[in-house]
Amino acid sequence: MDKLNFSFPGSINNGKLEFLLNSVNSEHYKTIIQKVDLNDFNKQARKLEKPFMNYWVIYLIISILIFIVLYTIIKKFNLLKVKKESIQFRFNRIHLNEMELEYMKLLLSHSIVENSKLINLLPDTIELSHKSRIKNGIIEDLNNKMTLIAGNRYLIEKIRSKEDRRYFNYKLNRL
């Protein structure tokens, strides 16, 4: 097995690098002068540099893809979702009754929901004034539940109707 001898410095003569190697065998010990052509050494060094640059490009592309995937996962993770009989924000989940669930589905699927659509979800056997009180109670309960699970990130807001200022529409705002 040949080992580099660091006791003597290497030298360059006629475009060749000369250095000493110690050849150690079980039978004898011998010092050898090794010569390496610098032109061959430079060609080999250039060959090694090219894949190194390709690894940086691959590393950069993989890093960008990982960043994009994580960004989309986090963005979806921060959305309010309706799951079976509850609403969920991140890992927080709260149970909704049947009417609250219908209201949330309607508010999540439309940007603005008319008052009449919300009132029509209630049974026809109830008088209109009582339906209005029930609707307001459901919206208040939904706002309280969303505050519990999502902080103040979501709120159902009243918006005056553009056609008739006496009526309100409802909108689920993400704050």
C-alpha positions in Angstrom: 0.0 0.0 0.0 1.4 3.4 -1.0 1.2 6.4 1.4 2.1 10.0 0.7 5.3 11.1 2.4 4.7 14.5 4.0 8.3 14.9 5.2 9.4 16.2 1.8 7.5 18.9 -0.1 6.3 18.2 -3.6 7.8 20.1 -6.6 6.7 21.0 -10.1 9.2 20.3 -13.0 8.3 20.5 -16.7 4.6 20.6 -16.1 4.7 17.6 -13.8 4.0 17.4 -10.1 6.6 15.2 -8.3 6.2 13.9 -4.8 7.4 11.0 -2.7 5.4 7.9 -1.8 6.3 5.3 0.8 5.5 1.8 -0.4 4.9 -0.4 2.6 4.8 -4.1 2.1 5.1 -6.9 4.7 8.5 -7.8 3.2 10.2 -4.5 2.5 9.9 -0.7 2.7 10.7 1.5 -0.3 10.3 5.2 -1.2 9.1 5.9 -4.8 9.1 9.2 -6.7 5.7 9.7 -8.2 5.0 12.0 -11.2 1.6 13.4 -12.2 1.1 15.4 -15.4 -0.6 18.7 -14.3 -2.5 18.8 -17.6 -4.2 15.5 -16.8 -4.8 16.6 -13.3 -6.6 19.8 -14.5 -8.8 17.8 -16.9 -9.8 15.4 -14.1 -10.5 18.4 -11.8 -12.8 20.0 -14.4 -14.7 16.7 -14.9 -15.3 16.7 -11.1 -16.6 20.3 -11.1 -19.4 19.8 -13.7 -21.5 17.3 -11.7 -21.1 19.4 -8.6 -22.8 22.3 -10.3 -25.6 20.0 -11.4 -26.1 18.9 -7.8 -26.7 22.5 -6.8 -29.3 23.0 -9.5 -31.1 19.7 -8.4 -30.8 20.8 -4.8 -32.4 24.2 -5.6 -35.2 22.6 -7.6 -36.0 20.1 -4.8 -35.9 22.9 -2.2 -38.4 25.1 -4.3 -40.7 22.1 -4.7 -40.7 21.3 -1.0 -41.4 25.0 -0.2 -44.3 25.0 -2.6 -45.8 21.8 -1.2 -45.4 23.1 2.4 -46.9 26.4 1.5 -50.0 24.8 0.0 -50.4 22.4 2.9 -50.2 25.3 5.5 -52.6 27.4 3.4 -55.2 24.6 3.3 -54.5 23.9 7.0 -55.6 27.5 7.9 -59.0 27.2 6.3 -62.3 26.7 8.0 -63.9 23.4 7.0 -67.2 21.7 7.5 -66.7 18.0 8.5 -69.7 15.7 9.1 -71.5 17.4 12.0 -68.9 19.9 13.0 -66.6 22.8 11.8 -62.9 22.5 11.9 -60.1 25.0 12.0 -56.6 23.5 12.2 -56.9 20.8 14.9 -59.8 22.4 16.6 -63.3 21.0 16.0 -66.6 22.0 17.4 -70.0 20.2 17.0 -72.8 22.0 15.2 -76.6 21.3 15.3 -78.5 20.6 12.1 -79.5 24.2 11.4 -76.0 25.6 12.2 -74.5 23.1 9.8 -76.9 24.1 7.0 -76.1 27.8 7.6 -72.3 27.2 7.6 -72.5 25.2 4.3 -74.5 28.0 2.7 -72.1 30.7 4.0 -69.0 28.8 2.9 -70.3 28.0 -0.6 -71.5 31.6 -1.4 -69.7 34.9 -1.0 -72.9 36.7 0.0 -76.1 35.0 1.3 -79.4 36.8 1.2 -81.5 37.0 4.4 -84.4 35.2 2.7 -82.2 32.1 1.9 -81.3 31.8 5.6 -84.9 32.2 6.7 -86.2 29.7 4.2 -83.9 27.0 5.8 -86.2 27.2 8.9 -89.4 25.2 9.0 -92.5 26.8 7.4 -94.6 26.1 10.6 -92.8 29.0 12.4 -94.0 32.6 12.0 -91.7 35.0 10.1 -90.8 37.2 13.1 -89.9 34.1 15.1 -87.8 32.8 12.1 -85.9 36.0 12.1 -85.1 35.7 15.9 -84.0 32.1 15.4 -81.8 33.1 12.4 -80.2 35.8 14.4 -79.6 33.4 17.3 -78.0 30.8 15.0 -75.7 33.4 13.5 -74.7 34.6 17.0 -74.0 31.0 18.1 -71.9 30.3 14.9 -69.9 33.5 15.5 -69.2 32.4 19.1 -68.2 28.9 18.0 -65.9 30.2 15.3 -64.3 32.5 17.8 -63.7 29.5 20.1 -62.0 27.4 17.5 -60.3 30.0 15.2 -59.9 33.0 17.4 -61.1 36.1 15.6 -60.1 34.9 12.2 -63.7 34.3 11.0 -66.9 36.3 11.5 -70.4 36.3 9.9 -71.2 39.9 9.2 -74.4 41.7 8.2 -74.3 43.7 5.0 -77.1 46.1 4.0 -78.8 45.0 0.8 -78.0 47.3 -2.2 -81.5 46.9 -3.5 -83.4 47.7 -0.3 -81.6 49.3 2.6 -84.1 47.8 5.1 -82.8 44.2 4.5 -79.5 42.6 5.3 -77.4 40.0 3.6 -74.8 37.9 5.3 -71.2 37.2 4.6 -68.5 34.9 6.1 -65.4 37.1 6.4 -61.9 35.8 7.0 -60.2 38.4 9.1 
